[in-house]
Amino acid sequence: MRMLAVLAIGGWAALAAGTAFAGGNLRVGLASDPDLLDPARGVSYVGRIVFAAMCDKLVDVDAKLNLVPQLATLWAWSDDRLSLTLKLRDGVIFQDGEKLTADAVRANLDRYRSAAESQRKSELRPIAAVDVVDPLTIRLRLSAAYAPLPAVLADRSGMMVSPKNIHQMGAELGSKPVCAGPFKFASRVAQDRIVLDRFDGYWDAARVTLDRITYQPFPDSTVRLVNLRSGQLDLIEGLAPADAGTVKADPKLRLLTAPSIAYQVMLFNLGNSALGRSKFATEPRVREAFEKAIDREIINKVAFEGTQVPSNQTEPPGGTYWNSAYPVPPRDVGGAKALMTAMGLSNLPVQLVVGNSPIALQTAELIQSMAGEAGFDVKIQAMEANAAVAAVQRGEFNAYIGIWSGRPDPDGNVAIWLASDGFLNWGKYSNKELDALLAKARAITDVPERQALYRDIAETYLLDRPMMILYHQTWLFAHSDKVSGFRPVPDGLIRPQDIILKE
């Protein structure tokens, strides 16, 4: 089998020479409070930001979305693509002193694949068995070829937790996780802060100078910026586009932007509880009329100062797997009204659930106004982010606006929402044809062949409309001039390696 070895990213020469400023508590402002800090159960983007400092993965991604080593130094497919062998980094220890071994990796993957509380089951379902080859080699045997697997291991499914922690905490692991990352869990106060302390036994300790990271949720982007300008925070994510000019004009602040694979989605309830049996759910033409009523360009200009990229597919416009036959449609309110009239519908109620951030509310209000012109009576329910997710999981929505932070493999951008067993398929959409296309695409590594399949996948969901993509996101970060070394990556995560906080 052909080995896929990649050089690990090295630390700065300044850090190796010991000349960088050391220490300090990096205070990070988040747009919402993360959900459970358990890689088996977490689903939120801000949770992934915390995990980036706490829980190393088998595989990571770089600034160009290439897969690179982290806890695994190299990996290889068998000739028949039915097994993936990974070589583990020697000398890695968990934050409780336990060693990272092939047995530890097997314990984690078995939990992700089978534990009742795990949200990782669907993305790891093709794994039929996990074999320990030797103390630092693991082999994943598959029931069918599964090309996205290395990319899957670059997210929560590849995060390694101490087996002792798994045994002691079980389903409550999220209250005190123990991983193999550069920072260890110290404390959490819900809706207030999460504190991580530097782990001195980290395998790549030369790239870590911070003593502590404190994450604080501020759903209001203006409040986040005020705290940054006053010195109460050092770094914020989710900067409001309207505030970019303020950051640029402040000599003590720095603005960082990066294109992303993240997208904003409006998920529709097509079968979850009573609202999943409404006219909105059972009649595709109603959802077609709803989309025709929405102007993505106006939302981008009004709510986002034109910083986002209007989109209608899970892959970015013009990307490798984008279906150019279905460009972003313009608004057609006349066509929307005609469809509603043909169905004899008016003032159709739509329960729209959103997070309680100002920009999410503004987006929802624009949609409410636009859809209202076409005969929809949109009722906005704004909630704290985790409460909104809980309500959506219970089926208490017709439509839900959320964000997906994106994955380097296209399967990870569509299957999670729309596969019949997708772990975020809260709308309960089910299409056997789409499931078959997804399965076929997972079994192929040839890019042109996969492109053709993902064009068909996009066409299928664009015609069914189980959800509506609004735009692909541009990441906007701001930090004080005391912070250096932070470089945003298209996945939007804040990796603490190489970040320096000056005194």
N, C-alpha and C positions, 0 to 999 in steps of 0.2 A: 504494500500500500504506500501511497505517496504522502510524505510528511509535509504538513503545512506549518512551517516554523516562522515566527515573526519576532523581530527584535523588540524587547520591552523599551518603553520610553524612558530615557535617562533623566536624572535630575539635573538641575542647573549646576554649572561649575562653581558658582558662588556658594551654593549650599554645600557642595562637597568640600569646598575649602573652608567652610565654617565662617564666612564673612557676612552672611545675611543676618538681618535682625531676627531674633528668636523670641518666641513666647507671645503672650497676649491672648485675649478672648475676642474672637471674631464674632460680632453680633450680626446675625443675618435676619432680615425681614422677609417673611413669606406672605403670599397672598391669601393663605388659608391655613388652618391647623391640619397637619397630616393625620391620616387615618392610622390604623394599627401598625406599629413598628415591628411587624412580623412579615418576612418576605413571602411566607406562604399565604398570607391573608390580605396584604396591602393592595390597593388599587389606585391610589391617588398619585398625581404628578409630584406634588410637594413632598409626599412621602418618599419618593425616589430621590429627591434632593438630599434628605437626611440620610437615606441608605448609602448615598455616594460617599459619605464620610465614615460610615459605620461598618458597612458590610461589603467587602471586596467580592467580586464575582469570578467565576472561572475564566470568563472572557470579557474584554472591555471593547469600547469603540474609540477611535481617535477623532480628530477634528474633521477628517474627510470621510467619516463613517466606515473606515476600514476596521475589521475585527483584529484586535491586538491582544497579546497575552496579559493576564493578570494572575490569578491563582493557578491557571494552567499555562505552561510555557509553550506548548505546541499541541496540535491535534491532527488527526488523520482519519480519512474515510477508508473503509475497506473497498476493494475493487467493485463489489456488488452494491455499495452504498447502504448496506444494511447494518453496519456497525461503525461507531465513531470512537476512536481511542484517544484519550487525553493523558498527557504527561503532566504531573503536578509539580509545582515549584517546591523545591526542597527547603526545609528550615522554617516553614510558615507555622506560626502558632496562633491559636484563638486567644481572645482577650481574657480567658480564664486559665491560660497556660497549657491547654490541651493542644496536641499536635494536629495539623492538617494532614490527613492520610487518605488513601483511597477508601478505607472503611468509613471515614467521616463523610466523604463525598457521597458514598452510597447511602448512608443514613439520611442525608439531606434530600437526595433525589427520591428515595423511597417515601419520605414524608410528603414531599411535594406531589408525588404521584398518587398517594393513597389516603392521606389523612382527611378526616371528615371536614376539617376547617380549611383545607387547602383550596386556593383559587387558581392553582397552577396545573390542575389535572389535565385540562384540555390541551394546553400547549406542550405537555410532556406525554400525552397519550400514546404516541408512536413508540415510546420506549417499552420494549417487552421485558427486558432484564438489565440489571446493572451488575457487571462482573468486576471483581477486584483481581487485576492481573498480577500486581505486586504492590508493595506499600505506597508507591507513588504513581501508579498507572491504573486507570479506570477504563473499562470498555462498556459502551452503551449499545446494547443489541436492540434492533428495531424490528417492529412487525411489518413495516413498509418503509421505503426510502423517504427521508424527511429532510429536505435541503435546508429549511430554516433553523435546524437545531443549533448550530453554533451561535446564531444571532439570538436565539431564545436563551442560551446560556450567558448572554451578555446583559441579561436583565435579572429580575427577581428569581427566576428559576435557576440561575447560576450563582446566587448568593449563598455563601456557606456559613452556617450557624454551628456553634459548638454542639456536638452530639450530647454532651452532658447537659447543656442548656435545654435541648429538645426533650431529653428524658425527664428533667426536673420540672419544666414549665408546661409542656404539652401545648394545649390550645391557648394557654395564657402567656405564651412566650413573648408576645408583643409588649407586655408590661415591663420586661427586663431582658431585652435581647443581648446575646453574646455572639459577636461575629469575628471576622479576621481582618477588619479594616483599620485605618489609621487612627480612628477615634472610637472610644468605647462609651456606651450608654452610662450616664450619671444620674439623670433625674428627668421627670416630666410633670408639668402641671398643665392639665388640659386647658386649651384655649389661651394659654399664657406663654409657656416656653418649653423647649426641649434642650437639655444641656448634655453635651458630649465632651469628654476629656481625652487628651492625647494618650494613645496607647504606646508606651515606650518599647514594647516588644514587636512592633510592626515590622514586617519584612523589608519595607522600603522606607525606613525611618529617616534616611538622609534627606528626603524630599518634604519632610513635615516639620514645620517650625512653630506652628501655633500650639498654645497650651490647651485651648478650649474653644469650642464653638457653641454659641447659644442661638437657637432658632426661635423667633417670635412671630406669631401670626398677626397680621394686620390686614383684614379684608379690604379696607379702604386704602386705595393706592395713594391718595393725598396724605393720609396719616403716615404711611410708610415713608414717603418722601420727607415729610416734616421731621420725622424721627432721624432720618439720615442727615438732614441739614443741621439739626441741632446737636449731632454727635451721639445720639442714643443708639444708632445703628451704624454699622460700617459698610454693609453691602445689602442691596435689596434686589429681589427679582420681581418680575411683573410690573415694571415701571409703566405708568400710563403714557401712551404716546403723546398726549397733550402736555406732559411734563418734561419731555425730552429737551425742549428749549430752555427750561429753567435749569436743568442739570448742566447743559452746555455753557450757560452764562455764569455758573458758579465756579470760581477758580479752585474751590476746595473739593469739587466733585468731578467724577469721571463717568462718562456715558460709554457703555459697551453694547453693541448690537451684533446679532448673528442670525443668518437665515436658519430655518429649522425644518424638521420633518414633522413637527407638531401641527395639528389642525383642530379647528373648532367644529364640533358636530352638533347637529340637532337630531337627537334620536327620537323615533316615533314608537309609541306603544301599540304593537300589533297583536297582542295576545296575553298580556300580563294583567290579570284581574278584570274587573268589570269595565274599566276604561279601555282595555284592550279588545273590547267587543263593540266599541262605538262605531259610528259611521266613519269617523276619521280613520279607524283601524281597518275596517272591512272593505272600504271602497278606495282603490288606488287612485281614481280620478280626483278624489277629494285632496289627497296629498299632492297630486300634480297641480291642482289649482292653488294650493297653499304655496308651493315652491314658485309658481309663476308670479305670485303676488309679492315675492321678496326680491329686493334689489341689493345684491351683495356689494356692488360698488358704492352705493350710498352708505351702507353700514360701515364700510371701510373708511370712507371719507369723514363721516360724522363722528363715529365712535372711536376711530383709530388713527385719525390724522393721515390716512392714506398709507400707513406703515405696513399693513398686512397684504397678503396676496389672495384676492378672491379665488375660490376654488370650489369644485363640486365633486372631487374624487379623493380617495384616501391617499393617493400619491400626488406629490406637488405638480402643478402645471409644468409641462415640458420635461418632467422627470423620466427616468428609464422605463417605468411601467405605467406612465400616463396614457390614457386612451384619447388621442387627438380627435377622434371622430365625434367626441362628445365635449365640446368646449363649454366653458362656464356660460350658462344661459343668461341673457338679459332679462330684465323684468318685463312681464307681459300681463299687466293688470286687466286689460280687456279680455285676454284669453282666459284668465282666472275667473272673471265674472261670468263669461260664457259657459264655462264648465259647471259652475255652481248653479246657474240658471237651468242648464240642461238636466241637472239632477234634482231640481226643485228645492234647492237648499239656500238658506239665508240665516245669518246670525248663528252659525254653527259654533257651539262652544268648544274651546280648545284650552286645556289646562296646561300651561307652560311653566315648568319648574326650572329655576336658575339659582346659581349661587348668589350670595348677597353682596358681592363687590359692586362698586359703582359702575364699572365698565360693563359688567355682565347685565346689570339692570338697564343700562342705556341701550345695549344691544337688544334686549328683550322688548323694551318699549318701542324701538324702531320697528321690530317685527310685528308687534301688536298693532301699531298704526298702519303699516303696509297691508297686513292681512285683513285688517278691519275694512279696508276699501274694497276687498273682494268678497266680503260676506262672512268673515270669521269673527267670532267674539272671543278674543284671546284674553284669558285671565292669568295674570302673572303671579306665581308663587315664589317669592324670593326667600331662600333659607341659607343658614350656615352650610358650608360645603358638604360636610359629612352627613348632616341631617338631610340634605337634598339627595345625596346618593342613597341613603336608607329609604327615603320615600319612593324613589324611582325603583329600587329593588323590590319594593312591595307592590309596584304597579300603580302608584298614585300619581299618574301623569298621562297626558296625551303626547306631550313633547317635552324634551329635556335638553338643555344646552350644556354641554360639557366640553372638556378638552382632552385630547389624546396626545401625549408627548412624542409619539412617533417611534418607529423601530427601523433599523437598517434593512431588514428584509420585508418585502411587501406583504407577506402573509401576516406578519404581526400588526399591520395597519388596518386590515379588513376582517380577518377571521375572528378577532376578539369581540367585535361588535355584531357580526352577521352570520358566522357559522352557527349551525343549530346548537352546538355545544360551546359556543364562545363564552368566555367567562364574564364579558360585559354585555352579553346579549339580553339586556334587561327588558327589551321590547318584545322578546320571544318570537322574533322573525324566524321562519323556517322555510328553506327552499332547497329541495334535494338536488336540483340542478347546480345551484351555487356550491353546495357542499361537495359535489362530485368534482367540480372545476377546481376548488381549493385543494382537494386531495390530490388531484392530478398534478397541480402546480408544485405542491410540496415534494413530489417524487422526482422532480427534474432540476438539474443544476445548470443546464444550458440556457444562457440568458435570452437569446432570440425565441426559443421555445416557450420560456416562461412569459416573455412579453406578450406573445399571442394569447396565452391563457389568461393573463391578467387583464388584457383588453376585453376578453369575453366576460370575465368576472365583473369588471366595471360596468359593462353594458347591462348585465343582469340586474345588479342592484340599482342602477340608475333608472331602469324601467319599473322596478318594483317599488322603489322609494321607501325602504324601511328606515332610512335616515337621510339627512340633508347636510352635506358638508358646506360650511359657510366660507371659510378661508383657511389658508396655511399661515402659520404664525411667524412673525419675526421676534426673536427673543430680545428683550430690552432689559438690561441690567444697569444699575448705577452703584458706585461705591465712593467712599471718601478717598482723598489723596494719600491717606495713611496706608491704603491697601495697594499692593502690587502683586503681580504674578498670576492673577486670575485671568483665564482665557476661556470664554464661552465656547461650547461645542454644540453642534446642531441638535443634540438630544436635550439641551436645556438644563443639564445637571451642573451643580456647583461642586467640582472636584477640589478638595482642599490641598492636594499635593501642589507644592511650589508657591502657594499663597503666603505672602509675607505681610505682617501687620507692624508698621513702624510705631515706635513709642512717641 
